[in-house]
Amino acid sequence: MIQLTLQMPESAFATLHQAPDEFAQEMRVAAAVKWYELGRVSQGRAAEIAGLTRATFIDALSRYRVSPFQYTAEELAEDLRDAD
């Protein structure tokens, strides 16, 4: 695993009431959720980036109010039509 070093203002930890390690984990989850939401990574890859199991990542999606499905309503309707 590659380790990254980020410079963050100390006030960021106080604002979120988190220790640096908790803050780093929350950043991983938030980034993974956003990249999944944008369709840049799969659900499995996003869970890996977040350091979570896939089931736990789906729970995180719910907390961030992001759908676990990457289909638009139109795409889903099209897939259902094509399945006939």
C-alpha positions as CSV (number, residue, x, y, z in Angstrom):
1,M,0.0,0.0,0.0
2,I,1.3,3.5,-0.8
3,Q,1.3,6.1,1.9
4,L,0.5,9.7,1.2
5,T,1.4,12.7,3.2
6,L,-1.0,15.7,3.2
7,Q,-0.5,19.0,4.9
8,M,-3.7,20.1,6.7
9,P,-4.3,23.0,9.0
10,E,-4.7,21.9,12.6
11,S,-8.0,23.8,12.7
12,A,-9.5,21.2,10.4
13,F,-9.3,18.5,13.1
14,A,-10.8,20.7,15.7
15,T,-13.6,21.8,13.4
16,L,-14.6,18.2,12.8
17,H,-13.8,17.1,16.3
18,Q,-11.6,14.3,15.0
19,A,-8.2,13.0,15.7
20,P,-5.9,13.0,12.6
21,D,-6.3,9.2,12.0
22,E,-10.1,9.5,12.2
23,F,-9.9,12.5,9.9
24,A,-7.8,10.6,7.4
25,Q,-10.2,7.7,7.4
26,E,-13.2,10.0,6.9
27,M,-11.4,11.6,3.9
28,R,-10.8,8.2,2.3
29,V,-14.5,7.4,2.7
30,A,-15.7,10.8,1.4
31,A,-13.4,10.6,-1.6
32,A,-14.4,7.0,-2.4
33,V,-18.1,7.9,-2.1
34,K,-17.7,10.9,-4.4
35,W,-15.7,9.0,-7.0
36,Y,-18.4,6.3,-7.0
37,E,-21.1,8.8,-7.3
38,L,-19.4,10.4,-10.3
39,G,-19.0,6.9,-11.9
40,R,-15.2,7.1,-11.8
41,V,-14.8,3.9,-9.8
42,S,-16.9,0.8,-9.3
43,Q,-18.5,0.0,-6.0
44,G,-15.9,-2.7,-5.2
45,R,-13.0,-0.4,-6.0
46,A,-14.5,2.4,-4.0
47,A,-14.9,0.1,-1.0
48,E,-11.2,-0.8,-1.3
49,I,-10.2,2.9,-1.5
50,A,-12.3,3.6,1.6
51,G,-10.7,0.7,3.4
52,L,-14.2,-0.8,4.0
53,T,-16.0,-4.0,3.1
54,R,-18.5,-3.7,0.3
55,A,-21.4,-4.0,2.7
56,T,-20.0,-1.3,5.0
57,F,-19.3,0.9,2.0
58,I,-23.0,0.6,1.0
59,D,-23.9,1.8,4.5
60,A,-21.5,4.8,4.0
61,L,-23.3,5.6,0.7
62,S,-26.6,5.7,2.6
63,R,-25.0,8.1,5.2
64,Y,-23.9,10.4,2.4
65,R,-27.3,10.0,0.6
66,V,-25.8,8.5,-2.5
67,S,-27.6,5.7,-4.3
68,P,-25.8,2.3,-4.4
69,F,-27.1,2.0,-8.0
70,Q,-25.2,3.6,-10.8
71,Y,-28.2,3.5,-13.2
72,T,-30.3,6.5,-14.1
73,A,-34.0,5.9,-14.3
74,E,-33.8,6.1,-18.1
75,E,-30.9,3.5,-18.2
76,L,-32.9,1.1,-16.0
77,A,-36.0,1.5,-18.1
78,E,-33.9,0.8,-21.3
79,D,-32.3,-2.3,-19.7
80,L,-35.7,-3.6,-18.7
81,R,-37.1,-3.0,-22.2
82,D,-34.1,-4.8,-23.7
83,A,-34.6,-7.8,-21.4
84,D,-37.9,-8.6,-23.0
